[in-house]
Amino acid sequence: MSLPFILTAIGVFFVTDTDDLVVLLLLWLGANNARQRRGIIFGQYLGILTLIIVAWLVSRGVLHYNVAHLTRWLGLVPLTLGAVGLRNWLKNRQANALPPLLTKAVSLPLVWSLTIGNGGDNLSIYIPYFTHLTTAEFGGALVVFMVMVGIWLLISNRLARSHAASHFFARFGAWLSPVLFITIGTLILWH
């Protein structure tokens, strides 16, 4: 793999997955235990791998469907969680904790569905990118993408553990988290 190839793969990942940093930050802040943290890690990897496999199959002509438009319906998951969480917060404004629904919801299926639902832009860029790659080059791009997922997880986790993020989330997270989930769900549905 040449340096230009690696930089291009990093650029493709960066352009398509920058929005995942915000989602991952929210998920890390809502994770209460090791099982939920593992769910974030495995869910993110599984979601990106799913998008990569679908894009590869479409780029090779195995799938003849435009599946990108179907992923948007997964936006109903965060939209519903956010709406219920916001309703619960409005009913119990005195509580400073996150609504239990949001903290209990952090799981591998949630992270996977958020990653897939947020992946319409990934597919729209991965498919043409993969079309021009040989099998060996695709393998190289896959390695770069998996390393980048790890870096994204590390960066978002570090941000979530920072004093400023923790303080901000403790102060505003009870209502801001549901609002952000509603926003993310709406944006996924809108695409």
VOLO-673729 format. One record per residue: x, y, z of N, C-alpha, C in turn; residue in one letter. Coordinates in Angstrom, 3 decimals, decimal comma. Atoms other than C-alpha are relative to their C-alpha. Layout:
N
<nugu <X; Y; Z>; <X; Y; Z>; <X; Y; Z>; a>
...
% end
This chain:
191
<nugu <0,852; -1,188; 0,000>; <0,000; 0,000; 0,000>; <0,891; 1,242; 0,000>; m>
<nugu <-0,763; -1,238; 0,093>; <1,349; 3,358; -0,984>; <-0,571; 1,046; 0,953>; s>
<nugu <0,443; -1,083; -0,874>; <1,130; 6,479; 1,130>; <-1,215; 0,729; -0,578>; l>
<nugu <1,203; -0,652; 0,543>; <-1,322; 8,180; -1,291>; <-1,258; -0,867; 0,163>; p>
<nugu <1,145; 0,893; -0,177>; <-3,578; 5,103; -1,121>; <-0,501; 0,043; 1,441>; f>
<nugu <0,365; -0,035; -1,422>; <-3,532; 5,114; 2,704>; <-0,661; 1,336; 0,334>; i>
<nugu <0,575; -1,328; -0,276>; <-4,188; 8,865; 2,836>; <-1,385; 0,154; -0,622>; l>
<nugu <1,328; -0,052; 0,631>; <-7,092; 8,495; 0,407>; <-1,014; -0,786; 0,827>; t>
<nugu <0,901; 0,818; -0,825>; <-8,622; 5,702; 2,510>; <-0,333; 0,724; 1,301>; a>
<nugu <0,244; -0,780; -1,223>; <-8,203; 7,826; 5,658>; <-0,950; 1,154; -0,308>; i>
<nugu <0,871; -1,115; 0,389>; <-9,812; 10,764; 3,838>; <-1,433; -0,447; -0,223>; g>
<nugu <1,347; 0,528; 0,230>; <-12,781; 8,649; 2,718>; <-0,671; -0,291; 1,335>; v>
<nugu <0,565; 0,295; -1,311>; <-13,292; 7,434; 6,276>; <-0,327; 1,285; 0,749>; f>
<nugu <0,178; -1,256; -0,731>; <-12,860; 10,906; 7,757>; <-1,225; 0,759; -0,487>; f>
<nugu <1,118; -0,747; 0,575>; <-15,359; 12,513; 5,383>; <-1,341; -0,645; 0,367>; v>
<nugu <1,277; 0,681; -0,219>; <-18,021; 9,866; 5,980>; <-0,314; -0,257; 1,468>; t>
<nugu <0,248; 0,417; -1,383>; <-17,586; 9,229; 9,704>; <0,232; 1,070; 1,052>; d>
<nugu <-0,200; -1,063; -0,981>; <-16,959; 12,595; 11,342>; <-1,237; 0,164; 0,878>; t>
<nugu <1,234; -0,124; -0,783>; <-20,615; 12,729; 12,416>; <-0,125; -1,084; 1,071>; d>
<nugu <0,033; 1,074; -1,001>; <-20,110; 9,441; 14,278>; <0,681; 0,406; 1,302>; d>
<nugu <-0,674; -0,428; -1,233>; <-17,821; 11,210; 16,750>; <-0,991; 0,556; 1,017>; l>
<nugu <1,008; -0,575; -0,903>; <-20,779; 13,129; 18,209>; <-0,870; -1,107; 0,586>; v>
<nugu <0,839; 1,113; -0,459>; <-22,911; 9,988; 18,395>; <0,770; -0,848; 1,006>; v>
<nugu <-0,812; 0,811; -0,915>; <-20,082; 8,016; 20,002>; <0,233; 0,714; 1,332>; l>
<nugu <-0,179; -0,774; -1,228>; <-19,430; 10,801; 22,511>; <-1,241; -0,124; 0,881>; l>
<nugu <1,254; 0,148; -0,752>; <-23,091; 10,699; 23,554>; <-0,132; -1,389; 0,600>; l>
<nugu <0,118; 1,376; -0,479>; <-23,005; 6,931; 23,850>; <0,969; -0,268; 1,147>; l>
<nugu <-0,972; 0,182; -1,084>; <-19,817; 6,942; 25,953>; <-0,486; 0,694; 1,278>; w>
<nugu <0,476; -0,731; -1,176>; <-21,341; 9,549; 28,262>; <-1,180; -0,701; 0,657>; l>
<nugu <1,151; 0,705; -0,547>; <-24,457; 7,408; 28,689>; <0,296; -1,403; 0,474>; g>
<nugu <-0,339; 1,375; -0,393>; <-22,640; 4,101; 29,255>; <0,308; -0,058; 1,492>; a>
<nugu <-0,168; 0,120; -1,451>; <-22,826; 2,981; 32,882>; <0,885; -1,153; 0,434>; n>
<nugu <-0,726; 1,189; -0,432>; <-21,003; -0,333; 32,881>; <0,834; -0,558; -1,147>; n>
<nugu <-0,909; 0,587; 0,985>; <-18,465; -2,506; 31,074>; <-0,760; -0,630; -1,166>; a>
<nugu <0,782; 0,628; 1,066>; <-21,162; -4,352; 29,095>; <-0,431; 1,055; -1,019>; r>
<nugu <0,409; -1,070; 0,905>; <-22,440; -1,075; 27,653>; <1,191; 0,554; -0,775>; q>
<nugu <-1,197; -0,487; 0,692>; <-18,913; 0,084; 26,844>; <0,439; -0,984; -1,087>; r>
<nugu <-0,302; 1,011; 1,022>; <-18,238; -3,207; 25,029>; <-1,010; 0,084; -1,142>; r>
<nugu <1,035; -0,144; 1,020>; <-21,555; -2,722; 23,204>; <0,303; 1,149; -0,951>; g>
<nugu <-0,380; -1,135; 0,842>; <-20,312; 0,650; 21,941>; <1,110; -0,414; -0,967>; i>
<nugu <-1,141; 0,402; 0,828>; <-17,055; -0,825; 20,680>; <-0,432; -0,990; -1,085>; i>
<nugu <0,374; 1,035; 0,969>; <-18,506; -3,935; 19,042>; <-1,102; 0,491; -0,939>; f>
<nugu <1,066; -0,536; 0,841>; <-21,596; -2,113; 17,777>; <0,528; 0,918; -1,079>; g>
<nugu <-0,592; -0,902; 0,990>; <-19,494; 0,543; 16,053>; <0,758; -0,792; -1,063>; q>
<nugu <-0,727; 0,824; 0,968>; <-17,194; -2,033; 14,451>; <-0,972; -0,783; -0,890>; y>
<nugu <0,968; 0,780; 0,767>; <-20,150; -4,199; 13,401>; <-0,781; 0,885; -0,978>; l>
<nugu <0,715; -0,922; 0,878>; <-22,018; -1,194; 11,984>; <0,833; 0,422; -1,194>; g>
<nugu <-0,880; -0,410; 1,102>; <-19,058; 0,018; 9,927>; <0,272; -1,181; -0,925>; i>
<nugu <-0,209; 1,182; 0,834>; <-18,340; -3,535; 8,740>; <-1,226; -0,307; -0,853>; l>
<nugu <1,230; 0,226; 0,761>; <-21,980; -3,914; 7,695>; <-0,072; 0,958; -1,180>; t>
<nugu <0,014; -0,998; 1,083>; <-21,787; -0,682; 5,683>; <1,044; -0,330; -1,071>; l>
<nugu <-1,073; 0,339; 0,936>; <-18,502; -1,778; 4,111>; <-0,405; -1,207; -0,856>; i>
<nugu <0,407; 1,199; 0,742>; <-19,873; -5,210; 3,139>; <-1,093; 0,330; -1,011>; i>
<nugu <1,073; -0,390; 0,918>; <-23,038; -3,722; 1,629>; <0,573; 0,812; -1,164>; v>
<nugu <-0,597; -0,829; 1,053>; <-20,994; -1,124; -0,277>; <0,851; -0,848; -0,942>; a>
<nugu <-0,828; 0,879; 0,832>; <-18,575; -3,792; -1,514>; <-0,882; -0,839; -0,929>; w>
<nugu <0,898; 0,822; 0,819>; <-21,429; -6,020; -2,706>; <-0,660; 0,823; -1,104>; l>
<nugu <0,605; -0,872; 1,017>; <-23,108; -3,118; -4,509>; <1,048; 0,383; -1,040>; v>
<nugu <-1,050; -0,415; 0,940>; <-19,797; -1,995; -6,038>; <0,402; -1,123; -0,945>; s>
<nugu <-0,336; 1,163; 0,833>; <-19,257; -5,503; -7,412>; <-1,193; -0,510; -0,803>; r>
<nugu <1,175; 0,390; 0,760>; <-22,769; -5,740; -8,829>; <-0,752; -1,178; 0,583>; g>
<nugu <0,694; 1,119; -0,631>; <-23,817; -8,500; -6,414>; <-1,390; 0,439; 0,437>; v>
<nugu <1,291; -0,587; -0,355>; <-26,584; -6,295; -5,044>; <-0,336; 1,041; -1,062>; l>
<nugu <0,409; -0,928; 1,054>; <-28,500; -4,401; -7,685>; <-0,971; 1,055; 0,522>; h>
<nugu <0,955; -0,921; -0,602>; <-30,500; -2,317; -5,281>; <0,733; 1,176; 0,601>; y>
<nugu <-0,513; -1,156; -0,721>; <-29,942; 1,133; -3,928>; <-0,510; -0,126; 1,431>; n>
<nugu <0,434; 0,264; -1,374>; <-30,038; 0,197; -0,243>; <0,203; 1,195; 0,919>; v>
<nugu <-0,295; -1,148; -0,861>; <-28,850; 3,566; 1,063>; <-1,271; 0,648; 0,528>; a>
<nugu <1,225; -0,664; -0,436>; <-32,397; 4,920; 1,197>; <-0,725; -0,779; 1,102>; h>
<nugu <0,658; 0,797; -1,042>; <-33,510; 2,057; 3,470>; <0,601; 0,241; 1,387>; l>
<nugu <-0,654; -0,179; -1,304>; <-30,979; 2,851; 6,210>; <-0,599; 1,152; 0,789>; t>
<nugu <0,530; -1,170; -0,714>; <-32,713; 6,105; 7,025>; <-1,079; -0,367; 0,997>; r>
<nugu <1,081; 0,379; -0,922>; <-35,614; 4,284; 8,699>; <0,527; -0,410; 1,366>; w>
<nugu <-0,585; 0,291; -1,304>; <-33,217; 3,253; 11,454>; <0,089; 1,261; 0,866>; l>
<nugu <0,056; -1,246; -0,764>; <-33,399; 6,918; 12,489>; <-1,152; 0,030; 0,983>; g>
<nugu <1,118; 0,081; -0,947>; <-36,656; 5,993; 14,220>; <0,457; -0,459; 1,386>; l>
<nugu <-0,500; 0,499; -1,295>; <-34,597; 4,262; 16,954>; <0,440; 1,160; 0,889>; v>
<nugu <-0,392; -1,101; -0,883>; <-32,779; 7,356; 18,317>; <-1,103; 1,036; 0,173>; p>
<nugu <1,094; -0,965; -0,100>; <-35,793; 9,566; 17,557>; <-0,975; -0,418; 1,095>; l>
<nugu <0,925; 0,512; -1,021>; <-38,054; 7,372; 19,696>; <0,624; 0,054; 1,386>; t>
<nugu <-0,680; -0,047; -1,304>; <-35,496; 7,011; 22,485>; <0,088; 1,435; 0,520>; l>
<nugu <-0,106; -1,402; -0,400>; <-34,950; 10,767; 22,529>; <-1,338; 0,583; 0,408>; g>
<nugu <1,334; -0,528; -0,322>; <-38,682; 11,575; 22,504>; <-0,483; -0,514; 1,346>; a>
<nugu <0,415; 0,574; -1,294>; <-39,391; 9,201; 25,386>; <0,865; 0,568; 1,126>; v>
<nugu <-0,895; -0,568; -1,015>; <-36,325; 10,461; 27,272>; <-0,336; 1,445; 0,320>; g>
<nugu <0,372; -1,401; -0,219>; <-37,356; 14,090; 26,801>; <-1,319; 0,092; 0,759>; l>
<nugu <1,267; 0,033; -0,734>; <-40,893; 13,309; 27,946>; <0,237; -0,344; 1,476>; r>
<nugu <-0,309; 0,374; -1,387>; <-39,495; 11,597; 31,058>; <0,695; 1,137; 0,729>; n>
<nugu <-0,687; -1,115; -0,648>; <-37,205; 14,549; 31,749>; <-0,989; 1,112; 0,337>; w>
<nugu <0,993; -1,046; -0,251>; <-40,094; 17,002; 31,424>; <-0,876; -0,346; 1,204>; l>
<nugu <0,819; 0,426; -1,139>; <-42,099; 14,959; 33,948>; <0,781; 0,053; 1,305>; k>
<nugu <-0,829; 0,064; -1,210>; <-39,168; 14,766; 36,403>; <1,163; 0,978; -0,095>; n>
<nugu <-1,067; -0,987; 0,212>; <-37,208; 17,993; 35,894>; <0,957; 0,157; 1,175>; r>
<nugu <-0,864; -0,171; -1,170>; <-35,803; 17,968; 39,420>; <1,162; -0,990; 0,004>; q>
<nugu <-1,072; 1,000; 0,033>; <-33,734; 14,858; 38,732>; <1,115; 0,497; -0,915>; a>
<nugu <-1,146; -0,447; 0,786>; <-30,239; 15,626; 37,469>; <0,608; -1,106; -0,843>; n>
<nugu <-0,581; 1,128; 0,724>; <-29,531; 12,178; 36,069>; <-0,623; -0,117; -1,382>; a>
<nugu <0,562; 0,286; 1,315>; <-30,036; 11,034; 32,528>; <-1,252; -0,838; 0,162>; l>
<nugu <1,170; 0,857; -0,057>; <-33,417; 9,488; 31,857>; <0,419; -1,462; -0,082>; p>
<nugu <-0,412; 1,395; -0,033>; <-33,166; 5,774; 32,692>; <-0,069; -0,694; -1,359>; p>
<nugu <0,130; 0,641; 1,301>; <-34,320; 4,803; 29,202>; <1,260; 0,181; -0,830>; l>
<nugu <-1,187; -0,244; 0,815>; <-31,277; 6,408; 27,606>; <1,211; -0,733; 0,541>; l>
<nugu <-1,163; 0,680; -0,551>; <-28,734; 4,964; 30,008>; <-0,141; -1,512; -0,124>; t>
<nugu <0,206; 1,440; 0,172>; <-30,295; 1,497; 29,774>; <0,085; -0,404; -1,462>; k>
<nugu <0,073; 0,319; 1,424>; <-30,528; 1,704; 25,992>; <1,357; -0,199; -0,650>; a>
<nugu <-1,312; 0,125; 0,619>; <-26,772; 1,848; 25,338>; <0,339; -1,491; -0,099>; v>
<nugu <-0,224; 1,424; 0,238>; <-26,183; -1,550; 23,767>; <0,548; -0,193; -1,410>; s>
<nugu <-0,502; 0,312; 1,321>; <-24,652; -3,250; 20,767>; <-1,059; 0,224; -1,074>; l>
<nugu <1,002; -0,253; 1,059>; <-27,953; -3,273; 18,806>; <-0,271; 1,490; -0,230>; p>
<nugu <0,228; -1,441; 0,168>; <-28,480; 0,449; 19,472>; <1,147; 0,633; -0,777>; l>
<nugu <-1,164; -0,595; 0,674>; <-24,939; 1,376; 18,426>; <0,039; -0,450; -1,450>; v>
<nugu <0,027; 0,513; 1,365>; <-25,191; -0,862; 15,343>; <-1,048; 0,744; -0,821>; w>
<nugu <1,074; -0,658; 0,757>; <-28,527; 0,682; 14,320>; <0,306; 1,476; -0,228>; s>
<nugu <-0,384; -1,403; 0,191>; <-27,233; 4,229; 14,880>; <1,072; 0,127; -1,086>; l>
<nugu <-1,075; -0,042; 0,992>; <-24,129; 3,498; 12,821>; <-0,544; -0,264; -1,398>; t>
<nugu <0,597; 0,311; 1,305>; <-26,132; 1,925; 9,993>; <-0,920; 1,146; -0,427>; i>
<nugu <0,926; -1,077; 0,325>; <-28,828; 4,605; 10,155>; <0,704; 1,272; -0,414>; g>
<nugu <-0,794; -1,189; 0,296>; <-26,189; 7,294; 10,029>; <0,925; -0,241; -1,198>; n>
<nugu <-0,954; 0,414; 1,019>; <-24,438; 5,470; 7,173>; <-0,397; 0,225; -1,438>; g>
<nugu <0,372; -0,273; 1,383>; <-26,285; 6,688; 4,104>; <1,102; 0,720; -0,757>; g>
<nugu <-1,100; -0,719; 0,646>; <-23,435; 9,089; 3,367>; <1,192; -0,925; -0,203>; d>
<nugu <-1,079; 0,973; 0,155>; <-20,961; 6,256; 3,941>; <-0,190; -0,787; -1,293>; n>
<nugu <0,277; 0,806; 1,184>; <-22,651; 4,130; 1,281>; <0,168; 0,815; -1,275>; l>
<nugu <-0,068; -0,816; 1,218>; <-22,859; 7,005; -1,182>; <1,442; 0,301; -0,404>; s>
<nugu <-1,410; -0,227; 0,327>; <-19,071; 7,445; -0,985>; <0,756; -1,327; -0,114>; i>
<nugu <-0,688; 1,290; 0,045>; <-17,931; 3,861; -0,265>; <-0,223; -0,715; -1,331>; y>
<nugu <0,316; 0,777; 1,206>; <-19,711; 2,377; -3,303>; <0,852; 0,439; -1,190>; i>
<nugu <-0,862; -0,375; 1,134>; <-17,978; 4,489; -5,976>; <1,489; -0,190; 0,302>; p>
<nugu <-1,407; 0,188; -0,381>; <-14,689; 4,314; -4,037>; <0,398; -1,459; -0,177>; y>
<nugu <-0,313; 1,423; 0,093>; <-14,805; 0,505; -3,827>; <-0,043; -0,508; -1,438>; f>
<nugu <0,131; 0,435; 1,394>; <-15,765; 0,203; -7,505>; <1,347; -0,007; -0,711>; t>
<nugu <-1,293; -0,138; 0,671>; <-12,248; 1,243; -8,518>; <1,125; -0,758; 0,693>; h>
<nugu <-1,045; 0,712; -0,735>; <-10,384; -0,973; -6,043>; <0,088; -1,458; -0,426>; l>
<nugu <-0,193; 1,438; 0,169>; <-8,880; -4,376; -6,687>; <-0,312; -0,673; 1,334>; t>
<nugu <0,263; 0,723; -1,244>; <-9,496; -7,086; -4,109>; <1,084; 0,292; 1,038>; t>
<nugu <-1,107; -0,306; -0,927>; <-6,054; -6,446; -2,571>; <-0,124; 1,420; 0,543>; a>
<nugu <0,165; -1,377; -0,458>; <-6,690; -2,706; -2,445>; <-1,177; 0,123; 0,960>; e>
<nugu <1,137; -0,005; -0,922>; <-10,079; -3,309; -0,850>; <0,431; -0,514; 1,371>; f>
<nugu <-0,521; 0,516; -1,271>; <-8,322; -5,392; 1,822>; <0,801; 1,054; 0,746>; g>
<nugu <-0,773; -1,083; -0,612>; <-5,936; -2,511; 2,444>; <-0,898; 1,092; 0,543>; g>
<nugu <0,948; -1,024; -0,458>; <-8,801; -0,018; 2,665>; <-0,749; -0,488; 1,233>; a>
<nugu <0,697; 0,573; -1,156>; <-10,603; -2,354; 5,069>; <0,853; 0,111; 1,259>; l>
<nugu <-0,912; -0,127; -1,148>; <-7,553; -2,417; 7,360>; <0,058; 1,452; 0,466>; v>
<nugu <-0,057; -1,424; -0,356>; <-7,300; 1,387; 7,252>; <-1,291; 0,408; 0,703>; v>
<nugu <1,283; -0,360; -0,605>; <-11,020; 1,744; 8,027>; <-0,114; -0,566; 1,419>; f>
<nugu <0,113; 0,607; -1,335>; <-10,816; -0,658; 10,992>; <0,917; 0,713; 1,002>; m>
<nugu <-0,891; -0,785; -0,865>; <-7,831; 1,233; 12,403>; <-0,651; 1,338; 0,328>; v>
<nugu <0,658; -1,289; -0,218>; <-9,754; 4,487; 11,948>; <-1,192; -0,134; 0,952>; m>
<nugu <1,099; 0,224; -0,955>; <-12,778; 3,036; 13,790>; <0,575; -0,023; 1,410>; v>
<nugu <-0,649; 0,039; -1,313>; <-10,443; 2,274; 16,698>; <0,425; 1,383; 0,470>; g>
<nugu <-0,410; -1,365; -0,348>; <-9,060; 5,810; 16,603>; <-1,227; 0,834; 0,364>; i>
<nugu <1,247; -0,731; -0,288>; <-12,628; 7,235; 16,502>; <-0,519; -0,372; 1,383>; w>
<nugu <0,462; 0,455; -1,316>; <-13,587; 5,120; 19,506>; <0,877; 0,581; 1,108>; l>
<nugu <-0,932; -0,539; -0,990>; <-10,482; 6,239; 21,390>; <-0,207; 1,500; 0,203>; l>
<nugu <0,184; -1,453; -0,099>; <-10,970; 9,940; 20,593>; <-1,315; 0,324; 0,708>; i>
<nugu <1,303; -0,293; -0,610>; <-14,673; 9,905; 21,498>; <-0,027; -0,399; 1,469>; s>
<nugu <-0,059; 0,421; -1,398>; <-13,979; 7,983; 24,708>; <0,799; 0,992; 0,832>; n>
<nugu <-0,828; -0,988; -0,719>; <-11,226; 10,415; 25,727>; <-0,775; 1,311; 0,204>; r>
<nugu <0,811; -1,218; -0,132>; <-13,522; 13,362; 25,022>; <-1,077; -0,176; 1,063>; l>
<nugu <1,060; 0,261; -0,983>; <-16,293; 11,758; 27,084>; <0,555; -0,038; 1,418>; a>
<nugu <-0,601; 0,096; -1,333>; <-13,893; 11,197; 29,979>; <0,664; 1,297; 0,442>; r>
<nugu <-0,626; -1,268; -0,363>; <-12,559; 14,749; 29,905>; <-0,845; 0,702; 1,062>; s>
<nugu <0,683; -0,714; -1,081>; <-13,426; 16,951; 32,844>; <-1,074; 0,932; -0,563>; h>
<nugu <0,949; -0,964; 0,574>; <-15,122; 19,551; 30,639>; <-1,258; -0,705; -0,505>; a>
<nugu <1,162; 0,732; 0,529>; <-17,365; 17,001; 28,889>; <-0,825; -0,587; 1,137>; a>
<nugu <0,720; 0,584; -1,136>; <-18,239; 15,253; 32,147>; <-0,790; 1,059; 0,758>; s>
<nugu <0,669; -1,087; -0,712>; <-19,068; 18,537; 33,845>; <-1,189; 0,520; -0,807>; h>
<nugu <1,064; -0,484; 0,871>; <-21,105; 19,765; 30,882>; <-1,156; -1,000; -0,036>; f>
<nugu <1,029; 1,029; 0,101>; <-22,957; 16,454; 30,595>; <-0,755; -0,161; 1,319>; f>
<nugu <0,673; 0,095; -1,306>; <-23,673; 16,314; 34,335>; <-0,989; 1,150; 0,177>; a>
<nugu <0,856; -1,170; -0,169>; <-25,160; 19,785; 34,149>; <-1,174; 0,027; -0,982>; r>
<nugu <1,026; -0,147; 1,033>; <-27,097; 19,612; 30,881>; <-0,460; -1,319; -0,625>; f>
<nugu <0,248; 1,272; 0,679>; <-27,160; 15,917; 29,922>; <-1,402; -0,542; 0,134>; g>
<nugu <1,333; 0,561; -0,221>; <-30,577; 15,117; 31,386>; <-0,983; 0,429; -1,083>; a>
<nugu <0,890; -0,428; 1,082>; <-32,337; 17,176; 28,711>; <0,717; 0,063; -1,347>; w>
<nugu <-0,734; -0,138; 1,251>; <-29,569; 17,652; 26,137>; <0,149; -1,333; -0,725>; l>
<nugu <-0,166; 1,313; 0,626>; <-29,020; 13,944; 25,524>; <-1,247; -0,412; -0,776>; s>
<nugu <1,184; 0,331; 0,803>; <-32,660; 13,282; 24,534>; <-0,178; 0,913; -1,218>; p>
<nugu <0,125; -0,930; 1,122>; <-32,647; 16,411; 22,355>; <0,977; -0,386; -1,114>; v>
<nugu <-0,969; 0,412; 1,004>; <-29,468; 15,247; 20,604>; <-0,416; -1,301; -0,681>; l>
<nugu <0,488; 1,242; 0,610>; <-30,939; 11,770; 20,079>; <-1,139; 0,295; -0,975>; f>
<nugu <1,083; -0,398; 0,908>; <-34,046; 13,376; 18,556>; <0,593; 0,640; -1,255>; i>
<nugu <-0,647; -0,660; 1,132>; <-31,814; 15,540; 16,351>; <0,674; -1,020; -0,915>; t>
<nugu <-0,680; 1,028; 0,788>; <-29,711; 12,560; 15,242>; <-1,026; -0,843; -0,758>; i>
<nugu <1,052; 0,782; 0,655>; <-32,844; 10,516; 14,515>; <-0,647; 0,745; -1,137>; g>
<nugu <0,629; -0,829; 1,049>; <-34,387; 13,375; 12,537>; <0,951; 0,151; -1,189>; t>
<nugu <-0,963; -0,140; 1,092>; <-31,192; 13,906; 10,527>; <0,136; -1,293; -0,796>; l>
<nugu <-0,080; 1,288; 0,694>; <-30,976; 10,189; 9,730>; <-1,238; -0,190; -0,876>; i>
<nugu <1,227; 0,154; 0,775>; <-34,624; 10,151; 8,607>; <-0,055; 0,958; -1,184>; l>
<nugu <0,051; -1,038; 1,026>; <-34,173; 13,335; 6,586>; <0,844; -0,364; -1,212>; w>
<nugu <-0,907; 0,342; 1,114>; <-31,281; 11,945; 4,504>; <-0,681; -1,005; -0,833>; h>
% end
